[in-house]
């Protein structure tokens, strides 16, 4: 939790917001973050709400006295802050609910999504609200219900297919690769597949090898598929809505360990761009590219790095296919050093593709070889200590940055 | 469909031999009079009362069966020659012998009903309203093809006629077809979907998964097994412990149909459509036969004898669908044999013209390599509280 609040503090809008435009974007963060560095002192308020945090504008612009947000300030002005606080799985549900309300062709298919409410409660309450024909409990038959989702998408429905764990979707790989990804092409553009395939993946807490898979590395070569990974309640809701509205098949990767993250998100409707990366912390010395859970390990390492005098720029790439080379490229042009931190395995992971994309496009801007920290090429062990050693830990990130910036 | 071709042809100078259909006099019955004809064999039902053997049809319909099947047969034979001339490459799976399934099904349903099939799809495409030029162009990989030359033999689609393809991976089209049926139920369309597969695909697990879900959710899905008795090179008795594919649905009722009798197919599909709209899925097993091998790379004679093929076709069993309809037409005095011969000649000409036209179509442009990978623009805008009101655009 602390890491998220800290992440919220250190992130900032990349362009200053004109003070005459009413926005609540920057106020989604904890109270003290209205002093976030880049804002240039422009206080952005909601028209009816009280100004939060009182002396926000009086605080120094670039002085960060605390690496962790002050909890006291946050608690006292909770009522006056706009937006509402929720957990990541609730944010996903909110996004899904809003889209189902808005568009009657959106339906949900998956195991235990209906009456049970979803094994991670993402679809809780939706079956009672929308009925059994729109929130469908399927038998344990991934290959066929993914195929059925794709078939119904061919006619114009917008199904959201949930894999209870991303790893189970390997059983539906044929449908996802051949039918989902390729039908638009092989039919000469006749059929669109506006399907969303989502589910939790990644290494959890001792879930065992088969339930700790990172499917983004397997799906990334499928042409015609779009992949995004959410990491905060804010981007989870925005990406869910964007994925449902997209005409292309989108795979939305969630992470088992991130479902209970809490954040304050705006009350108004918002939709994020599927192909954009998120600037988590602007900096000058090194570009750290990451996504999903590793974002939090990176931000934890950033705390240490800041205390050691480094200024890392952290970007949550969010869009795994295609990469947002615009944001990434601008960052590399500024810092000239790149570190990729991912949860995929070393061989054939997202980091491997990202590395080669950066080399192809931005070779001239690099002052040092691109470092890529990934999980080990092993099945995830059950024992806790071994499991910790398979994924990248903050200490390794600190060491890598130190090596890069030598 | 072929009748329309014939009518168009009658205005061209070289078709002076062909008398327009509408102007001829029948020796005994008018175009629309109803004939009741018995199917070759009765239907066999599994957990359901089979429909009657007596099928109502009209002379017009029988003639359309004849010309449509003749066109399909001619197209497949021409595709064989084109393949040997290396104008069609890769995989080419031919449907000759099985035409009655495509034609009989079309007679029982509308274009609102969906059809999805596997890779032996050329004739199904034609039945759904596709034209010859599109088909041949696609086979030869040209721009005028129904998938712009990017799909090939196994990827014919026609969205406006609810033809969902055209799929290369065995069995994968059945869950897709059940998904289409799901959407039809979701949108309350009152239509059904026919998901066709072969006796080889009948052993795929995803079929039973999809059938289970369809039965649970009462979807208007009709699973049609085109049993040509060979799954690629393996005979059905060597691949399936229980080759009674119409019974494989267990709790789902099934019907076994003579798939080389267009009238029986029509009756069965009509029956199945009524059943599926009211009750949920049903399985149809079409007992049929393919004269060619599995594909053009398979001679078709290593795992069966030429005698068997000719036996089924004309010698002992006499099940060839076109011959059967020809005999019916002649027996009921609907048209003289010479007219049927003319139709066949005309059909041959249609196919030759279409091939010539398709050959003129160019190969796709190099830029077509990258089109239709994604729907243009990705379709999402970002707005609202994200502080950036930009539209997502392709770089």
Contacts between the chains, C-beta under 8 A, distances in Angstrom:
chain1	res1	chain2	res2	distance
A	13	B	387	5.2
A	15	B	387	7.3
A	15	B	388	7.8
A	17	B	387	6.0
A	23	B	385	6.4
A	23	B	387	6.1
A	24	B	385	5.6
A	25	B	385	4.6
A	25	B	386	6.3
A	25	B	387	4.3
A	26	B	387	7.4
A	28	B	385	7.3
A	105	B	186	7.9
A	107	B	186	6.9
A	133	B	185	7.8
A	133	B	186	6.3
A	136	B	217	7.3
A	138	B	213	6.2
A	139	B	209	7.2
A	139	B	212	5.9
A	139	B	213	6.2
A	139	B	216	7.3
A	141	B	206	7.6
A	141	B	209	3.6
A	141	B	210	7.7
A	141	B	212	7.0
A	141	B	213	6.6
A	143	B	175	6.9
A	143	B	205	7.2
A	143	B	206	4.6
A	143	B	209	6.3
A	144	B	174	7.8
A	144	B	175	4.1
A	144	B	178	7.3
A	144	B	206	4.7
A	144	B	209	3.5
A	144	B	210	4.2
A	144	B	213	6.3
A	145	B	175	7.4
A	145	B	209	7.6
A	145	B	213	6.3
A	146	B	175	7.5
A	147	B	172	6.4
A	147	B	174	7.6
A	147	B	175	2.7
A	147	B	176	5.3
A	147	B	178	7.6
A	147	B	179	6.3
A	147	B	206	6.6
A	147	B	210	6.9
A	148	B	175	5.0
A	148	B	176	7.3
A	148	B	178	5.1
A	148	B	179	3.5
A	148	B	182	5.8
A	148	B	210	6.5
A	148	B	213	6.6
A	149	B	179	6.2
A	150	B	175	7.8
A	150	B	176	6.0
A	150	B	179	6.2
A	151	B	116	7.6
A	151	B	164	7.2
A	151	B	175	6.5
A	151	B	176	3.5
A	151	B	177	6.2
A	151	B	178	6.5
A	151	B	179	2.4
A	151	B	180	4.7
A	151	B	182	7.3
A	151	B	183	7.4
A	152	B	179	4.1
A	152	B	180	6.6
A	152	B	182	5.0
A	152	B	183	4.0
A	152	B	186	7.1
A	153	B	179	7.5
A	154	B	164	5.9
A	154	B	176	7.0
A	154	B	179	7.4
A	154	B	180	6.5
A	155	B	114	7.8
A	155	B	179	8.0
A	155	B	180	5.6
A	155	B	183	4.0
A	155	B	184	7.4
A	155	B	187	7.8
A	156	B	183	7.1
A	157	B	182	7.9
A	157	B	183	4.8
A	157	B	186	6.2
A	157	B	187	7.8
A	174	B	169	5.8
A	174	B	172	5.8
A	175	B	172	6.3
A	175	B	175	6.8
A	175	B	176	7.9
A	178	B	167	7.8
A	178	B	168	7.3
A	178	B	169	5.6
A	178	B	172	6.6
A	179	B	167	7.5
A	179	B	172	6.4
A	179	B	176	6.2
A	183	B	165	7.7
A	184	B	372	5.4
A	184	B	373	7.3
A	184	B	374	7.4
A	184	B	375	6.6
A	185	B	150	6.0
A	185	B	372	4.9
A	185	B	373	5.8
A	186	B	147	5.9
A	186	B	150	6.3
A	186	B	151	4.2
A	186	B	152	7.9
A	186	B	155	4.1
A	186	B	157	7.8
A	186	B	165	7.9
A	186	B	166	7.6
A	187	B	147	5.5
A	187	B	151	6.5
A	187	B	155	6.8
A	187	B	157	4.1
A	187	B	159	7.4
A	187	B	165	6.8
A	187	B	166	7.5
A	188	B	145	7.5
A	188	B	146	6.8
A	188	B	147	3.8
A	188	B	148	3.9
A	188	B	149	8.0
A	188	B	150	5.9
A	188	B	151	6.6
A	188	B	157	7.5
A	188	B	372	6.5
A	189	B	148	7.5
A	189	B	371	7.3
A	189	B	372	4.3
A	190	B	147	7.5
A	190	B	157	5.2
A	190	B	158	7.6
A	190	B	159	4.3
A	191	B	157	6.6
A	191	B	159	6.2
A	191	B	164	7.6
A	192	B	375	5.4
A	194	B	379	7.8
A	223	B	373	5.6
A	224	B	373	5.3
A	224	B	374	6.4
A	226	B	374	7.1
A	226	B	378	7.1
A	238	B	382	7.6
A	238	B	386	6.8
A	242	B	380	4.3
A	242	B	382	7.1
A	243	B	380	7.9
A	245	B	379	6.4
A	245	B	380	5.4
A	246	B	375	8.0
A	246	B	378	6.0
A	246	B	379	4.5
A	246	B	380	4.8
A	247	B	375	3.8
A	247	B	378	7.5
A	247	B	379	3.8
A	248	B	374	5.0
A	248	B	375	5.2
A	248	B	378	6.0
A	248	B	379	6.5
A	266	B	384	7.5
A	266	B	385	4.0
A	268	B	384	5.8
A	268	B	385	5.5
A	269	B	384	5.8
A	270	B	382	7.8
A	270	B	383	6.8
A	270	B	384	3.1
A	270	B	385	4.3
A	270	B	386	5.6
A	271	B	380	6.7
A	271	B	381	6.7
A	271	B	382	5.8
A	271	B	383	6.1
A	271	B	384	6.4
A	272	B	382	5.2
A	272	B	386	5.8
A	273	B	380	6.3
A	273	B	381	7.5
A	273	B	382	3.8
A	273	B	386	8.0
A	273	B	388	7.9
A	273	B	390	7.0
A	273	B	392	4.5
A	274	B	378	6.2
A	274	B	380	5.2
A	274	B	392	6.5
A	275	B	378	6.4
A	275	B	392	5.5
A	276	B	382	7.0
A	276	B	392	7.4
A	325	B	395	7.7
A	326	B	395	6.9
